[in-house]
Amino acid sequence: MGRANAGCCQGCFDITVENLLNPRFSDALLWNLKARDIEPQRPVLEILRSALYVTGTDGILEASNQLVSSGFSFALDDFGTGHASDLSLVNLPVDLVKIDRAFVSGVGSDRQKRSLVSSMIDMATNLRIEVLADGVESDADVKVLQDMWCRLFQAFHFGHPMPQEAAPEWILEREVHRPPPEMNRGRA
């Protein structure tokens, strides 16, 4: 993983292929962050996996690399869905994959989902890409995913959308599901 903060982002911005192919997007994004005193290393730019299979991948790669050189991290959303090759994990500067809820939800009780998710996590881990499981619905799902070395989760199981000012109190009131330290499986 290129930057250690990609999995622990302060926020994510959904971006589109059109954004990436717009020659003014990078400058506008940097200007807006600077105006709000936000470092580019804090947010993660999140793109749908299906969006990567439109035309113009050379332009997407060039724009992605330009944003990475400015300090941004990229997350690939809806991982596991779509019909195209997973070469995007190698060809694009992806730091985080978000495994789609269609695979994650119920992984604690479904042996086939468990096999698929385990393979996805292993593939990403071997490429030094952080993994986030989206759609965790139960403690059993959390346990199985932690046993697979998944460290990041996103789902209503942990909490529902709330106003920003309510988040600190909510965090303090709950025990956070954290994997034991030995789960860092040799990542650089």
HELIX and SHEET records of a PDB file:
HELIX    1   1 ALA A    6  CYS A    8  5                                   3    
HELIX    2   2 VAL A   17  LEU A   21  1                                   5    
HELIX    3   3 PHE A   25  ALA A   35  1                                  11    
HELIX    4   4 ARG A   49  TYR A   53  5                                   5    
HELIX    5   5 THR A   57  SER A   69  1                                  13    
HELIX    6   6 SER A   88  ASN A   91  1                                   4    
HELIX    7   7 ARG A  101  VAL A  104  1                                   4    
HELIX    8   8 ARG A  111  ASN A  126  1                                  16    
HELIX    9   9 ASP A  139  ASP A  147  1                                   9    
HELIX   10  10 GLN A  164  ALA A  166  5                                   3    
HELIX   11  11 ALA A  167  GLU A  173  1                                   7    
HELIX   12  12 PRO A  181  MET A  183  5                                   3    
SHEET    1   A 6 GLY A  11  ILE A  15  0                                        
SHEET    2   A 6 PRO A  43  LEU A  48  1                                        
SHEET    3   A 6 SER A  73  PHE A  79  1                                        
SHEET    4   A 6 LEU A  96  ILE A  99  1                                        
SHEET    5   A 6 GLU A 130  ASP A 134  1                                        
SHEET    6   A 6 LEU A 152  GLN A 154  1                                        
END                                                                             
